[in-house]
Amino acid sequence: MKPFLLAAPLLLLAACGTPDPAKTLTPAQKLAIVDHIDTTDQRVAQMDKLLQSLSGKFKEPQDTIAEYTSRAEDVLREKGVVTDNLEILGNMDGLKADAAAMSTYKDAITMYLMIRTK
């Protein structure tokens, strides 16, 4: 009986635990980690601004935009194109707002990939 009483508080603490660090990172910080950039680097703030802008243009969550951007970087790297997430975000943010409103970010980034890999 005593081992259970001693283990119960430990189990309770383990169940509550600390939050998963990956879940507490912003989408910009996650992209920075993928690009091997320190999460306190000034480029993270630039990525955050671009994600906010793109989220407004495409009416999609920043997490979704970050995910598709990261996947696009992977595809470009596999095709031998040297780039990073910040560059891709900047290029995508250059789209006119009305063009962005006519498509999803997924469609737009797919078109971007087709252009960059020709």
Backbone as a ProteinNet text record, in pm:
[ID]
protein_1_A
[PRIMARY]
MKPFLLAAPLLLLAACGTPDPAKTLTPAQKLAIVDHIDTTDQRVAQMDKLLQSLSGKFKEPQDTIAEYTSRAEDVLREKGVVTDNLEILGNMDGLKADAAAMSTYKDAITMYLMIRTK
[TERTIARY]
81.8	0	86.6	193.7	278.2	343.8	392.9	453.3	355	227	126.7	110.3	106.1	90	207.9	325.6	443.1	443.8	395.5	398.9	286.6	175.6	60.2	93.8	161.9	194.9	287.9	379.1	469.7	393.9	298.6	217.5	132.5	79.9	-0.5	83.9	203.9	293.7	330.9	355.6	392.2	275.4	155.8	37.5	18.4	41.4	28.3	145.8	263.2	385.1	403.5	507.1	533	485.3	446.1	397.7	507.8	467.4	560.4	619	753.4	813.4	775.1	757	720.8	583.1	496.2	361.8	359.8	463.8	467.5	543	606	678.5	582	613.6	533.8	566.2	480.3	512	644.9	674.4	801.5	920.1	908.1	1016.7	1037.4	928.5	940.1	1014.1	981.3	1051.7	1198.7	1226.5	1365.3	1444.8	1385.1	1453.1	1483.2	1387.2	1408.5	1526.8	1538.6	1647.2	1774.4	1778.6	1895.5	1928.2	1823.4	1837.5	1793.8	1868	1831	1694.9	1610.7	1474.4	1469.8	1582.5	1586.9	1646.2	1684.3	1742.8	1640	1687.2	1596.8	1520	1572.6	1502.9	1371.1	1361.5	1236.7	1126.7	1160.7	1062.9	1018.2	1112.6	1076.5	981.4	1011.8	923.9	785.7	782.9	655.1	571	631.8	558.7	507.5	591.7	549.6	436	443.8	337	206.5	215.2	94.8	34.8	120.9	75	10.7	77.7	25.8	-103.5	-111.5	-232.9	-350.9	-325.5	-430	-468.5	-369.5	-396.4	-473	-430.6	-489.6	-601.8	-622.6	-727.1	-707.3	-580.6	-545.8	-460.2	-460.1	-380.3	-230.2	-156.6	-11.4	52.9	-1.4	53.7	44.5	-66.1	-85.5	13.1	28.1	120.8	263.6	299.7	434.6	460	361.1	375.9	399.2	316.5	332.7	463	504.3	630.5	747.8	744.8	851.3	856.9	741.7	737	792.6	760.4	811.3	963.7	1017	1162.4	1225.9	1164.3	1215.3	1218.4	1110.4	1101.8	1209.3	1223	1323.3	1464.4	1492.3	1624.7	1652.1	1550.1	1565.8	1594.1	1542.2	1562.3	1690	1765.1	1891.5	1880	1764.8	1745.2	1781.7	1877.7	1921.3	1831.7	1761.8	1670.8	1647.4	1569.2	1528	1384.7	1329	1189.1	1164	1258.9	1242.1	1231.1	1315.4	1310.1	1176.7	1133.6	1006.5	890.7	887.3	781.1	780.9	900.1	910.7	860.5	896	849.1	697.6	644.8	500.5	425.5	484.9	419.8	416.1	501.1	502.6	381.4	302.7	181.3	82.6	14.5	-89	-201.6	-262.4	-368.2	-485.3	-519.3	-633.6	-600.6	-475.1	-434.6	-439.2	-397.2	-399.3	-542.6	-632.9	-771.8	-840.7	-786	-847.9	-800.7	-706.8	-656.9	-621.3	-592.9	-544.5	-393.1	-336.6	-191.1	-128.6	-194.2	-144.4	-135	-238	-235.6	-126.4	-114.2	-15.1	127.2	154.2	289.4	321.9	220.9	241.8	282.7	216.3	251.6	393.4	425.1	558.9	665.1	637	730.7	749.8	642.6	653.2	741.2	728.1	808.9	954.8	979.1	1117.3	1194.1	1124.1	1194.4	1202.3	1160.2	1169.9	1311.2
-118.5	0	125.4	125.3	243.3	276.3	177.6	213	286.7	247.5	315.1	459.8	481.4	617.2	705.4	648.2	725.2	750.7	654.5	667	754.5	762.7	839.1	984.8	1056.8	1196.4	1207.4	1112.4	1113.9	1089.8	997.1	971.4	1092.5	1158.2	1277.3	1387.9	1406	1506	1471.1	1345.6	1302.4	1322	1298.2	1315.1	1461.8	1550.4	1693.6	1739.8	1697.9	1724.7	1867.7	1885.1	2015.2	2011.7	2125.4	2126.1	2087	2022.8	1983.9	2111.1	2127.9	2249.7	2277.9	2174.1	2194.7	2258.9	2235.1	2292	2437.1	2481.8	2618.8	2711.5	2657.2	2739.3	2802.6	2921.6	2986.5	2922.9	2940.5	2887.9	2942.8	3068.8	3128	3060.7	3031.4	2963.8	2822.4	2754	2618.9	2622.6	2721.1	2734.7	2767.9	2849.3	2884.3	2759.6	2673.5	2550.7	2464	2454.4	2376.7	2433.3	2566.1	2632.3	2647.6	2583.6	2588.5	2731.6	2807.7	2944.8	2946.7	3016.7	3030.6	3099.8	3052.5	3105.5	3249.9	3302.6	3442.3	3533	3477.8	3554.6	3652.3	3765.5	3867.4	3817.1	3716.1	3660.5	3593.6	3550.1	3490.2	3595.9	3716.5	3825.6	3857.4	3851.4	3873.5	3764.9	3639.6	3529.2	3545.5	3590.1	3608.7	3714.2	3824.7	3929.3	3877.9	3801.6	3746.4	3645.7	3562.7	3467.4	3539.4	3646.8	3725.1	3783.1	3837.3	3896.7	3791.4	3678	3570.8	3512.9	3502.6	3452.1	3544.2	3672.8	3768.7	3762	3747.2	3742.4	3616.9	3503.3	3375.9	3329.4	3400.4	3364	3221.7	3189.1	3056.6	3074.5	2976.3	2986.7	2988	3055.8	3062.2	2923.7	2834.3	2697.6	2627.9	2645.8	2584	2641.8	2772.4	2837.9	2793.9	2786.4	2742.8	2599.1	2512.3	2371.3	2357.9	2424.9	2416.7	2481.6	2586.1	2652	2558.6	2492	2398.7	2282.5	2231.8	2123.7	2171.5	2295.5	2350.9	2362	2402.6	2411.5	2274	2171.3	2034.7	1994.4	2022.3	1987.3	2061.5	2190.1	2269.5	2218.8	2185.4	2133.5	2002.6	1914.8	1788.2	1811.2	1920.6	1953.4	2033.9	2058.4	2129.6	2281.3	2331.8	2476.5	2518.6	2609.3	2656.4	2772.7	2753.3	2855.2	2828.4	2912.6	2888	2936.3	2908.2	2943	3093.1	3172.3	3317.3	3368.6	3318.4	3360.2	3320.3	3198.5	3151.7	3237.5	3263.2	3346.3	3485.1	3541.8	3673.7	3673.8	3569.8	3559.9	3543.2	3460.2	3438.5	3563.9	3639.7	3761.5	3868.5	3852.4	3946.1	3934.1	3828.8	3813.4	3924.8	3969	4070.8	4008.6	4088.7	4040.4	3981.5	4040.1	3987.2	3851	3829.8	3698.5	3594.3	3633	3541.7	3505.8	3601.1	3577.3	3477	3458.7	3367.6	3224.2	3197	3060.2	3032.4	2906.5	2868.6	2881.9	2884.6	2890.8	2765.5	2653	2527.7	2537.7	2592.8	2609.5	2706.8	2816.6	2918.3	2866.4	2792.8	2741.5	2631.8	2557.4	2456.4	2523.8	2632.3	2707.8	2764	2813.5	2865.8	2758.4	2637.4	2526	2495.3	2497.5	2468.7	2572.3	2697.2	2803.2	2790.8	2764.9	2759.1	2635.7	2530.2	2406.4	2385.5	2483.3	2468.9	2477.7
0	0	0	80.1	86.8	-47.3	-127.7	-256.6	-346.3	-340.2	-421.6	-376.8	-245.6	-193	-231.8	-236.4	-276	-427.5	-503	-649.1	-702.1	-632.2	-680.4	-710	-620	-652.5	-773.9	-786.7	-901.8	-1031.7	-1027.5	-1146.7	-1181.9	-1081.5	-1104.6	-1168.5	-1116.8	-1174.3	-1318	-1342.8	-1478.1	-1574.1	-1525.9	-1611	-1647.5	-1551.3	-1578.9	-1662.2	-1621.2	-1696.4	-1742.5	-1818.8	-1878.5	-2022.5	-2076.5	-2214.6	-2312	-2418.9	-2524.1	-2584.4	-2584.7	-2636.8	-2781.2	-2861.5	-3001.6	-3014.4	-2917	-2922.3	-2876.1	-2807.1	-2758.4	-2852.8	-2954.6	-3051.3	-3150.5	-3194.1	-3297.1	-3432	-3531.7	-3664.8	-3718.5	-3691.1	-3737.5	-3668.9	-3541.1	-3470.1	-3522.2	-3554.9	-3611.2	-3744.6	-3828.6	-3957	-3934.4	-3835	-3803.9	-3766.2	-3687.2	-3646.2	-3767.5	-3859.7	-3982.4	-4061.1	-4060.3	-4133.5	-4050.9	-3935.4	-3846.2	-3804.5	-3772	-3724.3	-3578.6	-3494.9	-3354.9	-3345.5	-3257.2	-3247.8	-3197.3	-3150.2	-3107.2	-3215	-3328.2	-3438.1	-3494.9	-3544.4	-3600.2	-3722.2	-3790.2	-3906.6	-3866.8	-3742.1	-3693.9	-3691.3	-3650.8	-3650.6	-3793.5	-3888.3	-4028.7	-4077.4	-4043.4	-4082.4	-4019.7	-3894.7	-3827	-3899	-3938.2	-4011.1	-4144.4	-4214.1	-4343.1	-4325.3	-4223	-4196.3	-4164.3	-4088.6	-4058	-4185.7	-4270.2	-4395.4	-4485.2	-4500.2	-4586	-4529.1	-4397.4	-4334.7	-4365.9	-4366.3	-4400.7	-4547.8	-4635.1	-4779.5	-4819.6	-4764.9	-4805.7	-4713.5	-4603.9	-4507.3	-4455.2	-4427.9	-4375.1	-4250.8	-4160.1	-4037.4	-4068	-3983.4	-4000.1	-3996.3	-3913.7	-3906.5	-4042	-4110.1	-4242.2	-4342.1	-4341.3	-4433.5	-4404.8	-4278.2	-4240.9	-4286	-4267.8	-4306.8	-4457.4	-4537.8	-4683.2	-4729.5	-4661.5	-4696.2	-4669.3	-4555.4	-4520.7	-4620.2	-4658.6	-4758.2	-4892.1	-4929.2	-5054.9	-5051.4	-4936.2	-4923.4	-4942.5	-4886	-4902	-5049.6	-5120.5	-5262.7	-5341.2	-5315	-5386.5	-5358.5	-5233.8	-5197.9	-5271.8	-5278.1	-5350.6	-5498.7	-5553.6	-5695.5	-5717.3	-5609.5	-5621.6	-5615.1	-5576.9	-5565.3	-5422.6	-5411.5	-5279.9	-5237.2	-5127.1	-5074.3	-4927.7	-4863.7	-4726.1	-4708.5	-4593.5	-4568.7	-4573.4	-4525.2	-4526.6	-4670.3	-4757.9	-4898.3	-4962.8	-4936.9	-4994.7	-4944	-4813.4	-4757.6	-4820.9	-4838.2	-4899.3	-5042.7	-5117.2	-5255.4	-5261.1	-5174.3	-5172.9	-5128	-5038.7	-4992	-5101.2	-5202.1	-5313.5	-5404.5	-5386.9	-5467.5	-5435.1	-5533.1	-5511.7	-5428.9	-5344.6	-5255.6	-5333.4	-5447.6	-5523	-5584.2	-5623.3	-5675.8	-5564	-5445	-5330.9	-5292.6	-5304.8	-5266.5	-5358.7	-5478.8	-5574.9	-5560.3	-5469	-5454.7	-5308.7	-5282.9	-5150.2	-5148.9	-5030.6	-5021	-5082.4	-5063	-5120	-5272	-5335.5	-5480.9	-5523.5	-5449.3	-5484.5	-5468.3	-5360.8	-5339.3	-5440.4	-5484.4	-5588.2	-5718.5	-5752.5	-5872	-5859.1	-5741.9	-5713.3	-5736.6	-5687.4	-5706.7	-5855.1	-5928.8	-6072.6	-6142.2	-6103	-6163.3	-6122.2	-5994.3	-5942.5	-5989.3	-6028.1	-6065.8	-6216.6	-6293.9	-6440.1	-6485.8
[MASK]
++++++++++++++++++++++++++++++++++++++++++++++++++++++++++++++++++++++++++++++++++++++++++++++++++++++++++++++++++++++

